[in-house]
Amino acid sequence: EKKSSSDMFMLGGSIGPTTLNNTKEIIKSRPISEIVFKMLKRNKDYKNFPIRESKYPIHSLMARIMVDSKRETDILTLKFDSTNPEEAKFIVNAFAKAIVQKKTEYARVELSNIRQFLEDQVSTIKRRLQNSEEDLRTYKVEHGISILSEETRNLIEKSSDMEANLKAAETEYQVAEKKYIY
């Protein structure tokens, strides 16, 4: 007699149908099934699980996991049929853990890339600022300028603020562009 186990898996944040469908396919993919199989082999009851008899257990996992989404929600229902209810329960939970693990790994890589990009931007802007300050000092020395008028100081301050705002906008744009690429 076949038994099945199902579990609800909620995706974080508001997502669209494409992301939901992508997640369904990722859950049924070979890399996720390989992670599940590794978890399965470490289970103390693995020797009692019927999937152990399968000639191609990873293929069996991919073929037998069922993923359904609840209408108008970001909730996925995972289901696995087995003659052993403990196996079905373990496999469904393992699939949920595997997808969370993969999403966490992806998020870490994405955040690491963004952090590296921002560090590079800070370094570049720092060098440009130092060059500008040096150019200003050189200009002052060459033209004998020692005290700036209040109006000139205000203009320089506004120009500096505008440049900083421009750089911030460019950086935000590049971060968004990097996120879009990933």
Secondary structure, DSSP 8 states (H G I E B T S, - for coil): --EEEEEEEE-SS---HHHHHHHHHHHTSHHHHHHHHHHHHHSTTGGG-GGGG-SSHHHHHHHHEEEEE-TTSSEEEEEEEESSHHHHHHHHHHHHHHHHHHHHHHHHHHHHHHHHHHHHHHHHHHHHHHHHHHHHHHHHHHHT--S--HHHHHHHHHHHHHHHHHHHHHHHHHHHHHHHH-
